[in-house]
């Protein structure tokens, strides 16, 4: 059974740290998707500077920065908030396709929306061919459907599927 684990950023960091996983030392059967806010978004939310647990991308690690919104961008109080872009969705779709037979460890800040949008996509697209185990403590209940939709659009483009 493949793992499809969705975490908050802190729980993800703790999970990896407890296992001694680093950018140079992680299981070969694992793929990691790290979603953080942009620097501007973190500043706006009065969060400390957010960094990815694995700072260097590899074929098994992808780091993305975008806000938890449901459109490409929203201007709020004169500040532009950036949602997931189609380019980020394309990169992530290709990353998931390349790593589809691995265990997935995914996080965003709270583990409740952006990362669950990715989980929902994986379950919808790959669920019939893979037996996924999700975390009982964080089931996929509140996915960011904008993230899911962008990923599905990328998948159709990647697979050259007409709708």
GICORBEL-V616186 format. One record per backbone hydrogen bond with DSSP energy under -1.0 kcal/mol. CO is the residue of the C=O (numbers start at 1). NH is the residue of the N-H. E is the energy in kcal/mol with one decimal. If there is no record, write none. Layout:
CO & NH & E
CO & NH & E
//
This chain:
2 & 133 & -3.5
3 & 104 & -3.1
5 & 106 & -2.9
7 & 108 & -1.3
8 & 12 & -2.5
9 & 13 & -2.6
10 & 14 & -2.6
11 & 15 & -2.7
12 & 16 & -2.7
13 & 17 & -2.6
14 & 18 & -2.9
16 & 21 & -2.5
17 & 20 & -1.3
25 & 22 & -2.3
27 & 30 & -1.5
29 & 103 & -3.3
31 & 105 & -2.3
32 & 62 & -2.3
33 & 107 & -2.2
34 & 64 & -3.0
36 & 66 & -2.2
38 & 42 & -2.5
39 & 43 & -2.3
40 & 44 & -2.4
41 & 45 & -1.8
42 & 47 & -3.1
43 & 46 & -1.4
58 & 61 & -1.1
60 & 32 & -3.2
61 & 58 & -1.1
62 & 34 & -2.6
64 & 36 & -2.6
67 & 69 & -1.7
72 & 83 & -3.0
74 & 81 & -3.2
76 & 79 & -1.7
79 & 76 & -2.8
81 & 74 & -2.0
82 & 67 & -3.9
85 & 89 & -2.3
86 & 90 & -2.6
87 & 91 & -2.3
88 & 92 & -2.7
89 & 93 & -2.8
90 & 94 & -2.2
91 & 95 & -2.2
92 & 96 & -2.8
93 & 97 & -2.4
94 & 98 & -2.4
95 & 99 & -1.6
99 & 102 & -2.5
103 & 31 & -2.7
104 & 5 & -2.6
105 & 33 & -2.6
106 & 7 & -2.6
107 & 35 & -2.0
109 & 9 & -1.6
113 & 117 & -1.9
113 & 144 & -2.5
114 & 118 & -1.5
115 & 119 & -2.2
116 & 120 & -2.8
117 & 121 & -1.8
118 & 122 & -2.5
119 & 123 & -2.9
120 & 124 & -2.6
121 & 125 & -2.8
122 & 126 & -2.7
123 & 127 & -1.1
126 & 129 & -1.1
126 & 130 & -1.2
131 & 2 & -2.4
133 & 4 & -2.8
135 & 138 & -1.0
139 & 141 & -1.6
143 & 145 & -1.0
144 & 148 & -1.8
145 & 149 & -2.5
146 & 150 & -2.4
147 & 151 & -2.2
148 & 152 & -2.3
149 & 153 & -2.3
150 & 154 & -2.3
151 & 155 & -2.5
152 & 156 & -2.3
153 & 157 & -2.1
154 & 158 & -3.3
155 & 159 & -2.7
156 & 161 & -3.3
//
